[in-house]
Amino acid sequence: MRNNKATSLIFELSKSGRRATRLPLCDVPEQSIDSLLPATALAENPPPLPEVSEPEVVRHFTNLSTLNMSVDTHYYPLGSCTMKHNPKRNERMAGLPGIADLHPYQTEETIQGLLEIMFELQGLFAEISGLPAVSLQPAAGAHGELTALMVAAAHFRELGEERTNVLAPDSSHGTNPASASMAGFNTVTVKSNAEGYVDLDDLKSKLDEKTAVFMITNPSTLGLFDRQVAEIADLVHAQGGLIYLDGANMNAILGITRPGDFGADMMHYNPHKTFSGPHGGGGPGAGPICVTEKLAPYLPAPVVTHDESGYHLDDDLEKSIGRVRSFFGNVGVLVRAYCYIRTHGPDGLKRVSENAVLNANYLLSRVKHFLPVPHGDRCMHEFVASAADLKKETGITAMDIAKRLLDYGFHAPTVYFPLTVPESMMIEPTETESKESLDAFAETLFRITEEPYDLLHDAPHTTTISRPNEVQAARQPVMKWTAE
Amino acid sequence: MPYLYNTPEDQQAMLDAIGAESIASLFAPIPDELQLNRPLDIPPALSEMELAQHMTRLSNLNHHTGNSVCFLGGGSYDHFVPAVVDAIASRGEFYTSYTPYQPEVSQGNLMAMFEYQTMICQLTGMDVSNASLYDGGTAAVEAVLMSLSATRRHGKVVTVESVHPEYRQILKTYFESIGVELVTVKAEGGTVSLEELEKAVDDQTACVLIQQPNFFGSIEDVQAISEIAHNHGALSVVSFDPISLGLLQRPGDQGADIVVAEGQSLGTPMLYGGPYLGIMACREKFVRRLPGRIAGETVDRRGKRCWVLTLQTREQHIRREKATSNICTNQGLLALRAAIYLTLLGPQGLKETANLCLQKAHYAKQQIATTERFSIAFECPTFKEFIVRDSQNAVDTVIATANERNILAGVPLGRWYPDMADCFLVAVTEKRTKEEIDALTHCLQTINEKHQIHA
């Protein structure tokens, strides 16, 4: 039960002389610190961290946790983020001492069990994507995008082709153009047509010998599968360009269609979405990438290989772009993804996508009667509703609805993204919700659209705080606590 | 399926409501020729029990700190993790929530982020911290990219051989695409030569990137290095070891403009390299160039103190190709672990932890120096790591033999430093006991014995 009085920062609980940790006595002959370290490098005092007791630490952070909505406690239909159930068994497996307590510079022969898991995972990711070569190194989806674009850049450098442009649809995730910039490319935006698909004429007009990569999210952020995808791939390939698939929405197509089969040359997974890794209040994720055979030589090193003598880390990739992060990768997240895939098997994964799509279509069929879904009656794993009409009639915005949902104990959908739909609400139910939970959500959403403007505009009413003043936060930023 | 609800009756009712014939028909937008139309070629499903048995079998094939004594370092360390860290971080309200897009129902995460940011400022002596990045290596790269834009010098960056070789490899990868020159100054003798550094830095240099204590475990003169950078209008970027700041001067008090760190030491298990925590903090004047999420304090409509994500106009979801970085997430759960860890230690606990590392590392250093075969490579002062030289130049054999005796003895340096192929890096944390250190020394003393027996 929530403790409403506990709203102090840990620093405000601090009292000089309190402490929560007692360390062992030094069991080696102790020397004076001055004799071991140069005086100029030594601090007079340790950093002014808070001084509290262990019970205070436990109560403080436990009380903080109760201020969050989470998948474990609430329905969380946050579009594009695939907030599905995070299986507890995966947590236990990632915490096994033979996994959690491995140092990244242990030699190969001491980590054969882990390398077997990682080798097998490379194969699982390859089979699910239809793209044979895998790097487990990138630390997050956006990092996978950047890595793959660097792979593409290396490939074109080797061919001696000067391709400067990355094309991305206007409905793409913001990370796509941002990753392209970091990889040294210019971004060219391709329009969507009225149905929400890539506008082929616009694409054709922007495709040329300068095109390095077309980044496509398919299913798109509108929850639509672009059936032109093979044709798009042909067009891009004919110009010598590559197709990148933003794999954020893989939850819709596991075992149903594969990016490698619909023309993608490169892609990333978000294992924290598709393969149930917990989102951790904002991270960690992972961003493994899969590429075609042709691009395999450029992947970051090392990759895991296998021969009769066992499992190995192959660091000797001649054309590799090099490292994109320190150590092997986000092993903890990857192990959870491995456990998830092994728990499901081929039929199970397919059923995940079937039920994700069924749940989304069912919710769409209920919502469309009171909130228009501009891009049609059917969707894949998510759909985008619009509160534009409601706003015109009553002044109620997507933000108002989102805030009011919190009062009813639902996390809000993603709002104001994608940018191509006005007053957008991107709803992704995921497969791990029941029909009852979808019904309750739809009924609540309907009830909210009938509520008076003032009630909504002042929402939420029942949360520990009301709407924060974000303008003030940005104009006079206070980014740390300071003593009065 | 273990995580699905829909019964066949539910599914039929839902299909009826949709007006669809079958689940398969919902996938009609995917052209038939693009559909897989065969089962994925992956192993069949495992029950929870089978999964646990399978994973236990594989994990038991690994050496780990539960059955071996770890002297490995180089950016990831076997520090102690108090039980409170695991207990709090395994609360579902923390680890199954996401980025606080709805601050009204995310105050727990936002307050923890704000507390983390404050503690990183307290730890480093800097003005502003973000809510974390992927890891120490990418944080170093982001800091360098930030200095390119802050100084508007896009031509050249100076670093030192004594910075983590993988961090420098990542820099090289990122620079390949954007055409920045990376000049690497030698660190013969274990620390950077200030004269050599002075020669390398010029008025085109965006920043000087160093590490304290450096990759060899040695103490650099951060103040002097920062001054060299500043004399040429370049920024001083320091990658630091958080635990060392229990004893060492804070980089913010020694002229650093941007500081970064691998935060794994602060309560995160080693997990064969990740997920880890990229710490990053800077001077106030650079805040609008800082990548990543930032939590800020404000008030709600009733005037109550609260926290939100702030300065979002720097970020990719608003600025797209003009964003300060493509980073979309932070390492929320690991930043939370770090905040809990630092709170549990407090100033005295951090100081005592750092001192235990220092004392034990020096004991190990002295003991190993007494062996006939092995010597300490550099004479300069070190913190918790140092370099051991093998007079017989057979480092891989030494490490393999120690592995067999359940001692993870050190990290061979030859792969990064060909002229140090006869060296390995030894790390000693507060967890190592005298007995374990003596066992390492004994192991090194007797390293040839097994071979003699076989001979």
Interface residues (C-beta under 8 A of the other chain):
Chain A: T7 L9 I10 F11 R18 R19 A20 T21 L23 P24 C26 D27 V28 P29 E30 Q31 I33 L36 L37 P38 T40 A41 L42 A43 N45 P46 P47 P48 L49 P50 E51 V52 E54 V57 V58 F61 T62 N63 L64 S65 T66 L67 N68 M69 S70 V71 D72 T73 H74 Y76 L78 C81 M83 K84 H85 N86 P87 R89 E91 R92 M93 A94 G95 L96 P97 G98 I99 A100 D101 L102 H103 P104 Y105 Q106 T107 E109 T110 I111 Q112 G113 L114 E116 I117 L124 E127 I128 A139 A140 G141 A142 H143 E145 L146 L149 M150 A153 A154 H173 G174 T175 N176 P177 A178 S179 A180 S181 M182 A183 G184 N186 T187 L224 F225 R227 V229 A230 I253 L254 G255 I256 T257 R258 D261 F262 S276 P278 H279 G280 G281 G282 G283 P284 G285 A286 P300 D315 I321 G322 R323 V324 R325 S326 F327 F328 G329 N330 V331 G332 V333 C339 I341 R342 T343 H344 G345 P346 D347 G348 L349 K350 R351 V352 E354 N355 V357 L358 N359 N361 Y362 L364 S365 R366 R378 M380 A402 K403 L406 H411 A412 T414 F417 E431 T432 E433 S434 K435 D458 P460 T463 T464 I465 S466 R467 P468 N469 E470 Q472 A473 A474 P477 V478 M479 K480 W481
Chain B: M1 P2 Y3 L4 Y5 N6 D10 Q11 A13 M14 L15 A17 I18 G19 A20 I23 L26 F27 A28 P29 I30 P31 E33 L34 Q35 L36 P39 L40 D41 I42 P43 P44 A45 L46 E48 L51 A52 H54 M55 T56 R57 L58 S59 N60 L61 N62 H63 H64 T65 G66 S68 C70 L72 G74 G75 S76 D78 P82 V84 A87 I88 S90 R91 G92 E93 F94 Y95 T96 S97 Y98 T99 P100 Y101 Q102 P103 E104 V105 S106 Q107 G108 N109 M111 A112 M113 F114 E115 Q117 T118 M119 C121 Q122 L123 T124 G125 V128 S129 A131 S132 Y134 D135 G136 G137 T138 L145 H164 E166 Y167 Q169 I170 K172 T173 Y174 E176 S177 I178 G179 I219 D221 V222 Q223 L245 G246 L247 L248 Q249 R250 D253 E262 P269 M270 L271 Y272 G273 G274 P275 Y276 V287 R293 I294 A295 G296 E297 T298 V299 D300 R301 R302 K304 R305 C306 W307 V308 T310 L311 Q312 T313 E315 Q316 H317 I318 R319 R320 E321 K322 A323 S325 N326 I327 C328 T329 N330 Q331 G332 L333 L334 L336 A339 I340 L342 T343 L344 L345 G346 P347 Q348 G349 L350 K351 E352 T353 N355 L356 L358 Q359 K360 H362 Y363 P381 F383 I399 A400 N403 L408 V411 R415 E430 T433 K434 I437
